[in-house]
Amino acid sequence: MPLYEYQCRSCGKTFEMLRRMKDADTELECPNCRSNNVERQFSTFAAGGCGTSGSRGFT
Ligand SMILES: [Zn+2]
């Protein structure tokens, strides 16, 4: 199961959750304030990590 990162819009809490892919966008509850106002963040592997630092000084 992939690990997803979520942020609660109500209290700003970020948390990670192991979920099945088909459940990734289903509603879940903030573990901090029990709000359902939670959005999924894109994981670091999708963002590409430190890809931009290599371009400096590279000719
Ligand atoms: Zn919350």
N, CA, C, O and the ligand as a Tripos MOL2 file, in Angstrom:
@<TRIPOS>MOLECULE
protein
  237   235    60     0     0
PROTEIN
NO_CHARGES

@<TRIPOS>ATOM
      1 N           0.8360   -1.2070    0.0000 N.3       1 MET1
      2 CA          0.0000    0.0000    0.0000 C.3       1 MET1
      3 C           0.8680    1.2520    0.0000 C.2       1 MET1
      4 O           1.8330    1.3430    0.7580 O.2       1 MET1
      5 N           0.5290    2.2020   -0.8370 N.am      2 PRO2
      6 CA          1.3060    3.4440   -0.8570 C.3       2 PRO2
      7 C           0.9890    4.3320    0.3400 C.2       2 PRO2
      8 O          -0.0900    4.2790    0.9290 O.2       2 PRO2
      9 N           1.9740    5.1420    0.6650 N.am      3 LEU3
     10 CA          1.8280    6.0670    1.7820 C.3       3 LEU3
     11 C           1.4300    7.4390    1.2390 C.2       3 LEU3
     12 O           2.1190    8.0110    0.3940 O.2       3 LEU3
     13 N           0.3300    7.9420    1.7290 N.am      4 TYR4
     14 CA         -0.1510    9.2490    1.2820 C.3       4 TYR4
     15 C          -0.0050   10.2700    2.4040 C.2       4 TYR4
     16 O          -0.0640    9.9520    3.5920 O.2       4 TYR4
     17 N           0.1890   11.5120    1.9670 N.am      5 GLU5
     18 CA          0.2960   12.5840    2.9420 C.3       5 GLU5
     19 C          -0.9310   13.4810    2.8200 C.2       5 GLU5
     20 O          -1.3600   13.8330    1.7210 O.2       5 GLU5
     21 N          -1.4680   13.8320    3.9420 N.am      6 TYR6
     22 CA         -2.6800   14.6490    3.9720 C.3       6 TYR6
     23 C          -2.4780   15.8690    4.8610 C.2       6 TYR6
     24 O          -1.6690   15.8650    5.7900 O.2       6 TYR6
     25 N          -3.2430   16.9160    4.5440 N.am      7 GLN7
     26 CA         -3.2510   18.0760    5.4260 C.3       7 GLN7
     27 C          -4.6780   18.4500    5.7550 C.2       7 GLN7
     28 O          -5.5440   18.5000    4.8820 O.2       7 GLN7
     29 N          -4.9060   18.7090    7.0140 N.am      8 CYS8
     30 CA         -6.2160   19.1500    7.4730 C.3       8 CYS8
     31 C          -6.3490   20.6530    7.2450 C.2       8 CYS8
     32 O          -5.4970   21.4340    7.6690 O.2       8 CYS8
     33 N          -7.4190   21.0460    6.5780 N.am      9 ARG9
     34 CA         -7.6330   22.4770    6.3320 C.3       9 ARG9
     35 C          -8.1900   23.1880    7.5560 C.2       9 ARG9
     36 O          -8.1370   24.4150    7.6460 O.2       9 ARG9
     37 N          -8.7050   22.4440    8.4650 N.am     10 SER10
     38 CA         -9.2990   23.0570    9.6480 C.3      10 SER10
     39 C          -8.2420   23.4460   10.6760 C.2      10 SER10
     40 O          -8.2870   24.5460   11.2270 O.2      10 SER10
     41 N          -7.2910   22.5500   10.9380 N.am     11 CYS11
     42 CA         -6.3080   22.8240   11.9830 C.3      11 CYS11
     43 C          -4.8790   22.8980   11.4340 C.2      11 CYS11
     44 O          -3.9520   23.2420   12.1670 O.2      11 CYS11
     45 N          -4.6990   22.5780   10.1450 N.am     12 GLY12
     46 CA         -3.3770   22.6840    9.5290 C.3      12 GLY12
     47 C          -2.4720   21.5020    9.7940 C.2      12 GLY12
     48 O          -1.3190   21.5040    9.3620 O.2      12 GLY12
     49 N          -2.9490   20.5220   10.4720 N.am     13 LYS13
     50 CA         -2.1660   19.3340   10.8050 C.3      13 LYS13
     51 C          -1.8600   18.5100    9.5510 C.2      13 LYS13
     52 O          -2.7530   18.2500    8.7450 O.2      13 LYS13
     53 N          -0.6210   18.1090    9.3900 N.am     14 THR14
     54 CA         -0.2740   17.1890    8.3110 C.3      14 THR14
     55 C           0.0050   15.8190    8.8970 C.2      14 THR14
     56 O           0.5740   15.6880    9.9800 O.2      14 THR14
     57 N          -0.4080   14.8030    8.1570 N.am     15 PHE15
     58 CA         -0.2190   13.4400    8.6450 C.3      15 PHE15
     59 C          -0.1320   12.4990    7.4570 C.2      15 PHE15
     60 O          -0.6130   12.7980    6.3640 O.2      15 PHE15
     61 N           0.4940   11.3520    7.6980 N.am     16 GLU16
     62 CA          0.6510   10.3540    6.6500 C.3      16 GLU16
     63 C          -0.2450    9.1660    6.9480 C.2      16 GLU16
     64 O          -0.5150    8.8320    8.1020 O.2      16 GLU16
     65 N          -0.6930    8.5460    5.8810 N.am     17 MET17
     66 CA         -1.6410    7.4530    6.0320 C.3      17 MET17
     67 C          -1.3740    6.4190    4.9390 C.2      17 MET17
     68 O          -1.2560    6.7530    3.7600 O.2      17 MET17
     69 N          -1.2840    5.1870    5.3500 N.am     18 LEU18
     70 CA         -1.1820    4.1000    4.3830 C.3      18 LEU18
     71 C          -2.5780    3.7290    3.9130 C.2      18 LEU18
     72 O          -3.4250    3.3170    4.7050 O.2      18 LEU18
     73 N          -2.8050    3.8790    2.6240 N.am     19 ARG19
     74 CA         -4.1410    3.5780    2.1010 C.3      19 ARG19
     75 C          -4.0360    2.8600    0.7740 C.2      19 ARG19
     76 O          -3.0310    2.9660    0.0720 O.2      19 ARG19
     77 N          -5.0670    2.1390    0.4440 N.am     20 ARG20
     78 CA         -5.1420    1.5600   -0.8900 C.3      20 ARG20
     79 C          -5.3510    2.6740   -1.9020 C.2      20 ARG20
     80 O          -5.9330    3.7150   -1.5970 O.2      20 ARG20
     81 N          -4.8620    2.4310   -3.1160 N.am     21 MET21
     82 CA         -4.9360    3.4680   -4.1440 C.3      21 MET21
     83 C          -6.3740    3.9150   -4.4050 C.2      21 MET21
     84 O          -6.6410    5.0970   -4.6160 O.2      21 MET21
     85 N          -7.2890    2.9520   -4.3860 N.am     22 LYS22
     86 CA         -8.6750    3.3090   -4.6750 C.3      22 LYS22
     87 C          -9.3150    4.0930   -3.5310 C.2      22 LYS22
     88 O         -10.3620    4.7170   -3.7020 O.2      22 LYS22
     89 N          -8.6770    4.0540   -2.3720 N.am     23 ASP23
     90 CA         -9.2050    4.7900   -1.2320 C.3      23 ASP23
     91 C          -8.5040    6.1280   -1.0150 C.2      23 ASP23
     92 O          -8.8160    6.8600   -0.0760 O.2      23 ASP23
     93 N          -7.5480    6.4350   -1.8980 N.am     24 ALA24
     94 CA         -6.6990    7.6010   -1.6820 C.3      24 ALA24
     95 C          -7.4810    8.9030   -1.6300 C.2      24 ALA24
     96 O          -7.1240    9.8140   -0.8830 O.2      24 ALA24
     97 N          -8.5450    8.9970   -2.4200 N.am     25 ASP25
     98 CA         -9.2880   10.2470   -2.4830 C.3      25 ASP25
     99 C         -10.6120   10.2020   -1.7290 C.2      25 ASP25
    100 O         -11.4020   11.1450   -1.7820 O.2      25 ASP25
    101 N         -10.8400    9.1110   -1.0370 N.am     26 THR26
    102 CA        -12.0400    9.0530   -0.2270 C.3      26 THR26
    103 C         -11.8510    9.8730    1.0460 C.2      26 THR26
    104 O         -10.7290   10.1330    1.4830 O.2      26 THR26
    105 N         -12.9480   10.2590    1.6100 N.am     27 GLU27
    106 CA        -12.8940   11.1060    2.7960 C.3      27 GLU27
    107 C         -12.2410   10.3950    3.9650 C.2      27 GLU27
    108 O         -12.4040    9.1910    4.1620 O.2      27 GLU27
    109 N         -11.5070   11.1670    4.7260 N.am     28 LEU28
    110 CA        -10.9940   10.6260    5.9690 C.3      28 LEU28
    111 C         -11.0150   11.7050    7.0310 C.2      28 LEU28
    112 O         -11.2320   12.8850    6.7550 O.2      28 LEU28
    113 N         -10.7880   11.2720    8.2230 N.am     29 GLU29
    114 CA        -10.9420   12.1580    9.3540 C.3      29 GLU29
    115 C          -9.5760   12.6160    9.8430 C.2      29 GLU29
    116 O          -8.6450   11.8160    9.9350 O.2      29 GLU29
    117 N          -9.4580   13.8830   10.1520 N.am     30 CYS30
    118 CA         -8.2330   14.3880   10.7510 C.3      30 CYS30
    119 C          -8.0390   13.7510   12.1290 C.2      30 CYS30
    120 O          -8.9420   13.7940   12.9650 O.2      30 CYS30
    121 N          -6.8600   13.1600   12.3680 N.am     31 PRO31
    122 CA         -6.6230   12.5140   13.6650 C.3      31 PRO31
    123 C          -6.5000   13.5190   14.8020 C.2      31 PRO31
    124 O          -6.5600   13.1570   15.9770 O.2      31 PRO31
    125 N          -6.3270   14.7860   14.4390 N.am     32 ASN32
    126 CA         -6.1330   15.8210   15.4490 C.3      32 ASN32
    127 C          -7.4490   16.4560   15.9040 C.2      32 ASN32
    128 O          -7.7090   16.5950   17.1000 O.2      32 ASN32
    129 N          -8.2790   16.8420   14.9130 N.am     33 CYS33
    130 CA         -9.4960   17.5860   15.2780 C.3      33 CYS33
    131 C         -10.7740   16.9180   14.7730 C.2      33 CYS33
    132 O         -11.8710   17.4520   14.9370 O.2      33 CYS33
    133 N         -10.6190   15.7390   14.1520 N.am     34 ARG34
    134 CA        -11.7810   14.9680   13.6810 C.3      34 ARG34
    135 C         -12.5650   15.6510   12.5700 C.2      34 ARG34
    136 O         -13.7150   15.2970   12.3090 O.2      34 ARG34
    137 N         -11.9540   16.6150   11.9230 N.am     35 SER35
    138 CA        -12.6150   17.2710   10.8040 C.3      35 SER35
    139 C         -12.5040   16.4050    9.5540 C.2      35 SER35
    140 O         -11.5430   15.6540    9.3900 O.2      35 SER35
    141 N         -13.4890   16.5160    8.6850 N.am     36 ASN36
    142 CA        -13.4160   15.8380    7.3890 C.3      36 ASN36
    143 C         -12.8620   16.7460    6.2990 C.2      36 ASN36
    144 O         -12.8090   16.3590    5.1320 O.2      36 ASN36
    145 N         -12.4580   17.9270    6.6710 N.am     37 ASN37
    146 CA        -11.9340   18.8950    5.7210 C.3      37 ASN37
    147 C         -10.4370   18.6680    5.5100 C.2      37 ASN37
    148 O          -9.6050   19.4770    5.9210 O.2      37 ASN37
    149 N         -10.1160   17.5490    4.8610 N.am     38 VAL38
    150 CA         -8.7410   17.0950    4.7070 C.3      38 VAL38
    151 C          -8.4160   16.9890    3.2230 C.2      38 VAL38
    152 O          -9.2130   16.4580    2.4500 O.2      38 VAL38
    153 N          -7.2660   17.4820    2.8250 N.am     39 GLU39
    154 CA         -6.8610   17.3490    1.4320 C.3      39 GLU39
    155 C          -5.5760   16.5570    1.3170 C.2      39 GLU39
    156 O          -4.7260   16.5880    2.2060 O.2      39 GLU39
    157 N          -5.4470   15.8430    0.2030 N.am     40 ARG40
    158 CA         -4.2880   14.9990   -0.0130 C.3      40 ARG40
    159 C          -3.1350   15.8240   -0.5750 C.2      40 ARG40
    160 O          -3.3290   16.6180   -1.4960 O.2      40 ARG40
    161 N          -1.9590   15.6420   -0.0340 N.am     41 GLN41
    162 CA         -0.7600   16.2930   -0.5370 C.3      41 GLN41
    163 C          -0.0690   15.3640   -1.5260 C.2      41 GLN41
    164 O          -0.2310   14.1450   -1.4750 O.2      41 GLN41
    165 N           0.6950   15.9580   -2.4160 N.am     42 PHE42
    166 CA          1.4630   15.1230   -3.3210 C.3      42 PHE42
    167 C           2.7650   14.7190   -2.6480 C.2      42 PHE42
    168 O           3.4470   15.5410   -2.0370 O.2      42 PHE42
    169 N           3.0940   13.4530   -2.7700 N.am     43 SER43
    170 CA          4.2350   12.9060   -2.0670 C.3      43 SER43
    171 C           5.5410   13.4170   -2.6590 C.2      43 SER43
    172 O           5.5800   13.9120   -3.7850 O.2      43 SER43
    173 N           6.5940   13.2890   -1.8890 N.am     44 THR44
    174 CA          7.8950   13.8130   -2.3020 C.3      44 THR44
    175 C           8.4480   13.0770   -3.5090 C.2      44 THR44
    176 O           9.1700   13.6660   -4.3130 O.2      44 THR44
    177 N           8.1260   11.8150   -3.6490 N.am     45 PHE45
    178 CA          8.6550   11.0710   -4.7930 C.3      45 PHE45
    179 C           8.0740   11.5940   -6.0980 C.2      45 PHE45
    180 O           8.7160   11.5020   -7.1450 O.2      45 PHE45
    181 N           6.8600   12.1440   -6.0440 N.am     46 ALA46
    182 CA          6.2360   12.7070   -7.2310 C.3      46 ALA46
    183 C           6.8240   14.0650   -7.5750 C.2      46 ALA46
    184 O           6.8520   14.4500   -8.7440 O.2      46 ALA46
    185 N           7.2970   14.7990   -6.5650 N.am     47 ALA47
    186 CA          7.8460   16.1370   -6.7790 C.3      47 ALA47
    187 C           9.2550   16.0690   -7.3570 C.2      47 ALA47
    188 O           9.6970   17.0400   -7.9700 O.2      47 ALA47
    189 N           9.9730   14.9710   -7.1880 N.am     48 GLY48
    190 CA         11.2800   14.8010   -7.7960 C.3      48 GLY48
    191 C          12.4410   15.1480   -6.8890 C.2      48 GLY48
    192 O          13.5910   15.1190   -7.3290 O.2      48 GLY48
    193 N          12.1780   15.4730   -5.6470 N.am     49 GLY49
    194 CA         13.2530   15.6980   -4.6860 C.3      49 GLY49
    195 C          14.1420   16.8860   -5.0330 C.2      49 GLY49
    196 O          13.6350   17.9850   -5.2580 O.2      49 GLY49
    197 N          15.4660   16.6860   -5.0810 N.am     50 CYS50
    198 CA         16.4110   17.7940   -5.2650 C.3      50 CYS50
    199 C          16.8370   17.9300   -6.7150 C.2      50 CYS50
    200 O          18.0250   18.0940   -6.9930 O.2      50 CYS50
    201 N          15.9120   17.8670   -7.6280 N.am     51 GLY51
    202 CA         16.2430   17.9130   -9.0480 C.3      51 GLY51
    203 C          16.7170   19.2630   -9.5480 C.2      51 GLY51
    204 O          17.4530   19.3240  -10.5340 O.2      51 GLY51
    205 N          16.3160   20.3560   -8.8950 N.am     52 THR52
    206 CA         16.6240   21.6940   -9.4180 C.3      52 THR52
    207 C          18.0270   22.1620   -9.0670 C.2      52 THR52
    208 O          18.5790   23.0140   -9.7630 O.2      52 THR52
    209 N          18.6120   21.6290   -8.0140 N.am     53 SER53
    210 CA         19.9090   22.1330   -7.5570 C.3      53 SER53
    211 C          21.0340   21.7620   -8.5290 C.2      53 SER53
    212 O          22.0830   22.4070   -8.5300 O.2      53 SER53
    213 N          20.8340   20.7630   -9.3300 N.am     54 GLY54
    214 CA         21.8920   20.3100  -10.2200 C.3      54 GLY54
    215 C          22.1330   21.2150  -11.4280 C.2      54 GLY54
    216 O          23.1780   21.1120  -12.0700 O.2      54 GLY54
    217 N          21.1940   22.0950  -11.7470 N.am     55 SER55
    218 CA         21.3210   22.9010  -12.9510 C.3      55 SER55
    219 C          22.2930   24.0710  -12.7710 C.2      55 SER55
    220 O          22.8250   24.5880  -13.7530 O.2      55 SER55
    221 N          22.5230   24.4840  -11.5400 N.am     56 ARG56
    222 CA         23.4050   25.6220  -11.3000 C.3      56 ARG56
    223 C          24.8680   25.2440  -11.5970 C.2      56 ARG56
    224 O          25.3750   24.2430  -11.0890 O.2      56 ARG56
    225 N          25.5270   26.0540  -12.4180 N.am     57 GLY57
    226 CA         26.9330   25.8310  -12.7410 C.3      57 GLY57
    227 C          27.1500   24.7130  -13.7360 C.2      57 GLY57
    228 O          28.2900   24.3550  -14.0310 O.2      57 GLY57
    229 N          26.1000   24.1740  -14.2440 N.am     58 PHE58
    230 CA         26.2190   23.1010  -15.2160 C.3      58 PHE58
    231 C          26.1610   23.6730  -16.6130 C.2      58 PHE58
    232 O          25.1280   24.1900  -17.0380 O.2      58 PHE58
    233 N          27.2510   23.5830  -17.3190 N.am     59 THR59
    234 CA         27.3000   24.1610  -18.6730 C.3      59 THR59
    235 C          27.3590   23.0660  -19.7150 C.2      59 THR59
    236 O          27.4050   23.3530  -20.9110 O.2      59 THR59
    237 ZN         -7.5610   18.8480   11.8570 Zn       60 ZN60
@<TRIPOS>BOND
     1     1     2 1
     2     2     3 1
     3     3     4 2
     4     3     5 am
     5     5     6 1
     6     6     7 1
     7     7     8 2
     8     7     9 am
     9     9    10 1
    10    10    11 1
    11    11    12 2
    12    11    13 am
    13    13    14 1
    14    14    15 1
    15    15    16 2
    16    15    17 am
    17    17    18 1
    18    18    19 1
    19    19    20 2
    20    19    21 am
    21    21    22 1
    22    22    23 1
    23    23    24 2
    24    23    25 am
    25    25    26 1
    26    26    27 1
    27    27    28 2
    28    27    29 am
    29    29    30 1
    30    30    31 1
    31    31    32 2
    32    31    33 am
    33    33    34 1
    34    34    35 1
    35    35    36 2
    36    35    37 am
    37    37    38 1
    38    38    39 1
    39    39    40 2
    40    39    41 am
    41    41    42 1
    42    42    43 1
    43    43    44 2
    44    43    45 am
    45    45    46 1
    46    46    47 1
    47    47    48 2
    48    47    49 am
    49    49    50 1
    50    50    51 1
    51    51    52 2
    52    51    53 am
    53    53    54 1
    54    54    55 1
    55    55    56 2
    56    55    57 am
    57    57    58 1
    58    58    59 1
    59    59    60 2
    60    59    61 am
    61    61    62 1
    62    62    63 1
    63    63    64 2
    64    63    65 am
    65    65    66 1
    66    66    67 1
    67    67    68 2
    68    67    69 am
    69    69    70 1
    70    70    71 1
    71    71    72 2
    72    71    73 am
    73    73    74 1
    74    74    75 1
    75    75    76 2
    76    75    77 am
    77    77    78 1
    78    78    79 1
    79    79    80 2
    80    79    81 am
    81    81    82 1
    82    82    83 1
    83    83    84 2
    84    83    85 am
    85    85    86 1
    86    86    87 1
    87    87    88 2
    88    87    89 am
    89    89    90 1
    90    90    91 1
    91    91    92 2
    92    91    93 am
    93    93    94 1
    94    94    95 1
    95    95    96 2
    96    95    97 am
    97    97    98 1
    98    98    99 1
    99    99   100 2
   100    99   101 am
   101   101   102 1
   102   102   103 1
   103   103   104 2
   104   103   105 am
   105   105   106 1
   106   106   107 1
   107   107   108 2
   108   107   109 am
   109   109   110 1
   110   110   111 1
   111   111   112 2
   112   111   113 am
   113   113   114 1
   114   114   115 1
   115   115   116 2
   116   115   117 am
   117   117   118 1
   118   118   119 1
   119   119   120 2
   120   119   121 am
   121   121   122 1
   122   122   123 1
   123   123   124 2
   124   123   125 am
   125   125   126 1
   126   126   127 1
   127   127   128 2
   128   127   129 am
   129   129   130 1
   130   130   131 1
   131   131   132 2
   132   131   133 am
   133   133   134 1
   134   134   135 1
   135   135   136 2
   136   135   137 am
   137   137   138 1
   138   138   139 1
   139   139   140 2
   140   139   141 am
   141   141   142 1
   142   142   143 1
   143   143   144 2
   144   143   145 am
   145   145   146 1
   146   146   147 1
   147   147   148 2
   148   147   149 am
   149   149   150 1
   150   150   151 1
   151   151   152 2
   152   151   153 am
   153   153   154 1
   154   154   155 1
   155   155   156 2
   156   155   157 am
   157   157   158 1
   158   158   159 1
   159   159   160 2
   160   159   161 am
   161   161   162 1
   162   162   163 1
   163   163   164 2
   164   163   165 am
   165   165   166 1
   166   166   167 1
   167   167   168 2
   168   167   169 am
   169   169   170 1
   170   170   171 1
   171   171   172 2
   172   171   173 am
   173   173   174 1
   174   174   175 1
   175   175   176 2
   176   175   177 am
   177   177   178 1
   178   178   179 1
   179   179   180 2
   180   179   181 am
   181   181   182 1
   182   182   183 1
   183   183   184 2
   184   183   185 am
   185   185   186 1
   186   186   187 1
   187   187   188 2
   188   187   189 am
   189   189   190 1
   190   190   191 1
   191   191   192 2
   192   191   193 am
   193   193   194 1
   194   194   195 1
   195   195   196 2
   196   195   197 am
   197   197   198 1
   198   198   199 1
   199   199   200 2
   200   199   201 am
   201   201   202 1
   202   202   203 1
   203   203   204 2
   204   203   205 am
   205   205   206 1
   206   206   207 1
   207   207   208 2
   208   207   209 am
   209   209   210 1
   210   210   211 1
   211   211   212 2
   212   211   213 am
   213   213   214 1
   214   214   215 1
   215   215   216 2
   216   215   217 am
   217   217   218 1
   218   218   219 1
   219   219   220 2
   220   219   221 am
   221   221   222 1
   222   222   223 1
   223   223   224 2
   224   223   225 am
   225   225   226 1
   226   226   227 1
   227   227   228 2
   228   227   229 am
   229   229   230 1
   230   230   231 1
   231   231   232 2
   232   231   233 am
   233   233   234 1
   234   234   235 1
   235   235   236 2
@<TRIPOS>SUBSTRUCTURE
     1 MET1         2 RESIDUE 1 A MET
     2 PRO2         6 RESIDUE 1 A PRO
     3 LEU3        10 RESIDUE 1 A LEU
     4 TYR4        14 RESIDUE 1 A TYR
     5 GLU5        18 RESIDUE 1 A GLU
     6 TYR6        22 RESIDUE 1 A TYR
     7 GLN7        26 RESIDUE 1 A GLN
     8 CYS8        30 RESIDUE 1 A CYS
     9 ARG9        34 RESIDUE 1 A ARG
    10 SER10       38 RESIDUE 1 A SER
    11 CYS11       42 RESIDUE 1 A CYS
    12 GLY12       46 RESIDUE 1 A GLY
    13 LYS13       50 RESIDUE 1 A LYS
    14 THR14       54 RESIDUE 1 A THR
    15 PHE15       58 RESIDUE 1 A PHE
    16 GLU16       62 RESIDUE 1 A GLU
    17 MET17       66 RESIDUE 1 A MET
    18 LEU18       70 RESIDUE 1 A LEU
    19 ARG19       74 RESIDUE 1 A ARG
    20 ARG20       78 RESIDUE 1 A ARG
    21 MET21       82 RESIDUE 1 A MET
    22 LYS22       86 RESIDUE 1 A LYS
    23 ASP23       90 RESIDUE 1 A ASP
    24 ALA24       94 RESIDUE 1 A ALA
    25 ASP25       98 RESIDUE 1 A ASP
    26 THR26      102 RESIDUE 1 A THR
    27 GLU27      106 RESIDUE 1 A GLU
    28 LEU28      110 RESIDUE 1 A LEU
    29 GLU29      114 RESIDUE 1 A GLU
    30 CYS30      118 RESIDUE 1 A CYS
    31 PRO31      122 RESIDUE 1 A PRO
    32 ASN32      126 RESIDUE 1 A ASN
    33 CYS33      130 RESIDUE 1 A CYS
    34 ARG34      134 RESIDUE 1 A ARG
    35 SER35      138 RESIDUE 1 A SER
    36 ASN36      142 RESIDUE 1 A ASN
    37 ASN37      146 RESIDUE 1 A ASN
    38 VAL38      150 RESIDUE 1 A VAL
    39 GLU39      154 RESIDUE 1 A GLU
    40 ARG40      158 RESIDUE 1 A ARG
    41 GLN41      162 RESIDUE 1 A GLN
    42 PHE42      166 RESIDUE 1 A PHE
    43 SER43      170 RESIDUE 1 A SER
    44 THR44      174 RESIDUE 1 A THR
    45 PHE45      178 RESIDUE 1 A PHE
    46 ALA46      182 RESIDUE 1 A ALA
    47 ALA47      186 RESIDUE 1 A ALA
    48 GLY48      190 RESIDUE 1 A GLY
    49 GLY49      194 RESIDUE 1 A GLY
    50 CYS50      198 RESIDUE 1 A CYS
    51 GLY51      202 RESIDUE 1 A GLY
    52 THR52      206 RESIDUE 1 A THR
    53 SER53      210 RESIDUE 1 A SER
    54 GLY54      214 RESIDUE 1 A GLY
    55 SER55      218 RESIDUE 1 A SER
    56 ARG56      222 RESIDUE 1 A ARG
    57 GLY57      226 RESIDUE 1 A GLY
    58 PHE58      230 RESIDUE 1 A PHE
    59 THR59      234 RESIDUE 1 A THR
    60 ZN60       237 GROUP 0 **** ****
